[in-house]
């Protein structure tokens, strides 16, 4: 039971990290786009 819980926690952590990095990348692209058009 314990290893299963650990695996779920780790997978959630990885998913969260990926989501944060994608969000940051999206915000940077948005900032660059507005910076170039301004």
BELWO-V267336 format. One record per helix or strand. SS is the DSSP state (hx for helix, st for strand). FROM is the first residue (numbers start at 1). TO is the last residue. If there is no record, write none. Layout:
# BELWO-V267336
{{SS	FROM	TO} {SS	FROM	TO}}
This chain:
# BELWO-V267336
{{hx	2	37}}
